[in-house]
């Protein structure tokens, strides 16, 4: 029998060909893998056969190519080491050869790059397909979440395509959210707050609503996640969020709902406003919004005023401006006068201002000042 002769592969070209074949001609096999109707082992056997038979590559070359493709499909290719790094919180791909990260709060360059623009484009298209996201011209800015691929992190993606970019390359941003988020005791050890402050916030959250504000990556969501886990087991909790950043480690009666924006061929739209309205009818003791950005603010205020204890995060440069911003958002949807909405803010008994991953200030609401027509707060930390 004549011995088979395999060619020595060009690693990058072979890899590109393999990606192109499975993301275009055999896309159905990837979708079957995603939905569980095709096992990982069977899928890899198919890939190995394709490399050997259709590409004419065997021996060590086939093994190397299979390993690289396996990492691409089940991980995130050249970005995998950045996703695995616990010190990296954010990844920004500006173009195929410019990949920057936020590491321990500081933005730095990396020495990682895609081989060329074509490989990067293929990667972006595969990431979208893997997460069943539409990145066509009808949906040139896409946001989606992968909660399954990595054992330690939930990955929140934002992709903008060249249709809306000023250059001819996609932008890809990834926010990494730890699945095993720190509890309050961990945050005390990390010096985000003192034990006394932690105990005070737990006590205040049992009694009245709380608003956590600050800038980007200041620790707002981290603190809210930890506070949520301090709630007693005999209360019902509903969490509404745009992306799955708030999760549960301990509490037995927490429901999580996320928004579903319309885009491309998808005409269905469930935004935070829709979820917040539903929350008012779901027999909830604690109502939490991951991040207030729009009209859902009105329903958060209504929930707080009708007896539910509420919590939310909001972007703000100070504690004083956070209440103004929440009311501004509520006015998008409301016929209430501004003073009426501001008066409703007295349901939020505590406002926490975060800065540089620390609890910087804490304020207690002292009530509505009728003479000055404003809500008043007293600083307690």
N, C-alpha and C positions, 0 to 999 in steps of 0.2 A: 504493500500500500504506500502510495506516495506521501511523503511527510508534508504537512501543511506549512506554508511559509507565511509568516506575519511580518508586516512592515513595522519599522521603528516609528513611533508616533511623534508628531510635533505637538507637544503637550497643550499649548494654548489653542492651536487651531483645532485639534481633536476635541478639546473641551467645548469650544464654541459650537462646533458641529453637533456635538451631543446635546447641548442645551437647546440649540435651534430645533433639533428633531423632536425633542420631548416637550417643548413649550409651544410648538406649532402643530406638527403632524400628529403627535401622540398626546395632545393635551388631555384627552379623555382619561388616559392612564394616571396622570397626575391628579385629576379630580377624583378618580376612584380611590386613589391612595389617601386623599384628603378626607373623603367621607367614610373610609374604613371598609369599603367593599373589596379593596385590594390590599393584601398584606405587604409589609415592608420587605420580607424575604423574597416573595414572589416578584415584586417590582424590581428588586435589585438583580434577580436572576434574568429578567427580561432585558435590563440594561446591559448586563454582562454579555448576553447572547448578541445584542445589537453591536456592541463594541467588537466582539470577536468575528461575527459573520458579516455584518454590513460594512463595518469600518476596516476590517482586516487587521485588527490590532490584537495581539495576544501576549502571553507571558507577563513579565513584570510591568510592561507598558500598559497593558489592559488593567492590571491591578491598581496601578497608580491613578489611572483615569477614573476607575470605578470609585476609589476612595474620595477623590476630589469631587466627583459628581454627587456622591452620597452626602458629603458635607454641604454641598450646594442645595440639595433638595430638602434635607432634614435639618439643616442649620441655616446660616445666612452667609455662605461663601466667604469672601474676603473680610467681611465684617464680623465673622463669628468670634474672633478673639476679643474684639471690642465689646461685643454683647456679653461674653463670658466674664469680662473684667469687672469685679464688684465695685471698683473705684470710679468707673465711667457711668455717668447718669444720662448723658445725652450724646447722640452721634449726628453730625451734620455732613452730608455729602453735597458739596458745592458744585463739583464736577468730577469726572471719573478719576482724576489724579489729585484732587483736593478734598481730603477727608479730615474733619476736625472733630474734637470731642470736648465735652466738659468733664474734667477729671478732678474729683475732690473740690468742686466748685470753681475751677479755673479752666478757661478755654485754651486748648493747646492743639498743635498740629500732630499728625500721625505720619508714620512712614508707610502707611498702607495705601494702595492705589489699585484700581482696576486696570487691566492691560490696555484698554482703549475705550473709546466712547461706545462702540458696538457692544462690548461685553457689559458695560455699565447699563446700557439701555435694556439689554436682555435681562439683566438682574432685576431692574425696576419692574419690568413687565411680569417677571416670574413672581416677585414678591406680591404684586397686586393679585395675580391669578391664584397664588397659594392661599391668600386671605379673602378670596372671592370679592375683590374690590374692582370697581370700574374706573379705569384711567383713560377713557376715550376723551375726545374733544368735548363731548357733552358733560364730562365730569372731570375737568382738567385740574381741579384741586380736590384731593381725596384724603379722607382721614379714616383710619381703620385700626383695629387692635388684634394682636395675636397673643392669646392667653395660654396657648397650648405648647408651642414649640420648645420653649426653654423651661427647665425645671425651677429656675430661681427668679425669673423676671417675666412680667407682663410687658409686651412691647407695643407702644403706641406710635403709629406711623402717620406722618403727614407727607404727601407727595404732591408736588406741583409740576405740571408738564410744560414743555416749551411754548404751548399756546398762550400761556399767561406769564411766562418768564421773559426776561429781557435778553436772554441768550438762547442757544439752541440745545440746551441740556436740561434734563429733569433735576429738580431739587428733591432730596430725600432727607427727612429729619426723623429720628427715632428717639423717643423718650422711654427710658427703662424704669419700670415700677417694680420694686421688690415684692415678690409674692409673700415672703416671710417678713412682713413689715415690722419695724420695731414697736414694742409695747412701751407704755409710759416708763416702766422701770429701765428699759433699754435707753430711752431718750434722756433719762436722768444720768445714766452712766456716760452717755455721749455729750453731756453738758449742754443739751438744748434748753433745759430748765432744771430748777432745783426740785428736790423732793417736796418741799413745802409748797412750791408753786403747782406742782403736779396734783397734790392733794386738794389744793384750793380749787383748781379747775374742775376736777372730778366732782367735788361737792357742789360747785356752782352749776355744772351741767345737769346735775340731778334735779335742780330746782327751776332753771329757766334756760331760754335759748342762748346760743353762743355764735358769734360771728368771728371768723379767723381771717385776718387780712395780711397783706404784704406783697412784695414783688415776686418776680419769677424765681423759682428754685429757692425760696426762702424757708421752706419747711411747712407750709400751710397744710398740704394734704397729709403729710407724715404725722403731724400733730392731731389732725382730725381723725385719722385712722386709729391712732392709739387711744384717743378719748372715747371713740365709739366702742372699743372693746372693753371699756370700763363700765359700761351700762349693765344693770342687773339682768338676770335671765328672765325675769317675769314681765318684761316689757317687749312690745312689738316694734320693730325698727324697719323703716323703708329708706333705701338709699337710691337717689336718682342722680345720674351722672352722664356726662357726654362720652367718656371713655372709661373702661373698667379699671380705674385706679384705686378706688376704695374696695377692699375685700374684707373677708372675715376670717379670723383665726379661732375665735372662741365662742362668740355669741350664737345661741341656737335658734333665734327667731328674728333673723335679719333677711329681708328681701332686697335684691339688687335689680335695678332696671336701668338700661342705658338708652340713649337717644338713637333714632334711626333716621338720618336725613335723607330726603329725596335727592336723586341725582341720576343722570343718564336715563336709562330706561325705567329706573325705579321711581314710581310715582307716589309711593307710600312715604309718609313723613310722620314720625313720632319724635317731637322735640321735647326738651325739658319742660316746656309749658304743658304739653299734653300729659306727660308723666306726673307732673305736679298736681294737675287737676284730678287725675286718677287717685293720687295719694290722699286727697281730702276725703275719699269715700272708702278707704281700705282699712279702717279700724287700726290706725297707727298711733302709737304713743310718742315715738320719736321720728321726726321727718328730717332727712339729711340730704342736702344737695351738694354734690362734689365741688362744683364751682359755678357761681352765679354769673351769667353773662348776658341775660336778656329778660324777656317778659316773665320768665318763671319766678322772678323776684316777688311779683305781686302775690302769687299763690303761696310762696314761702311765708310772706307776711300774714296772709289770711290764715294759714295753718297755725302760725305762732299765736295769733289773736283768738283762735277758737279752741285752744287748750293743748295742742300738740307742742311738745318741746322740739325746737328746730336747731339745726346747725348747718353752717355753710362756710365755704371759703370764697373770697373775692379779692381780685387784684386791687391794690391801693398803695399809695405812697405814705399813708399815715392812717392811724385809727380814726381820726376825726373825719377824714375824707371817705372812709369806708362806708359809713352810714349814709352820707350824701349820695354815694355811687349806687348803693342798693336801692335807695328811693328813686334815683334817676332811672334805673332799670325798670322799677315797678311802674313808673309813669308811662312806659312804652305801651302798656296794656290797660291802663286804668283811667277812669273818669274822676277819680279822687283828686282833690287839690293837693298840692305838695305838702302843706302843713298837716293835712289829715294823714297822709302816708307817713310823714315824719313822726307824728304822734304815735302811730302804730309801732314804731321802732322801740318803744319802751318795753316791748315783750322780749327784746334781746337784752338780757340782763348783763351780758359780758361781751366785751370786744377785745380780742387779742391781736396785737400787732407783731408780726414775725419779721426778723431781719437777720441775714447771714446765718440761717439755720438755727436761730435762737429765739426764744420768747423774749421780745424786747420790751414790750409794754402790755399791761393788762388794765382795762377800764371797767368800772361798774356803773351801770345806768342808774341815775338818781331820779329820773322821771322827766316829764314834760314841763317846761317853764312857760306858763301861759302868757306872762308879761313879755318875755323875750321871743316867744313863738319858736322855741327850739328845744331839742332833746338835750339833756345834760348828762355828762359822764364825769365820774370821779376816778382819777388814776389810783390804782391800788397796788401797782408794781412798776 
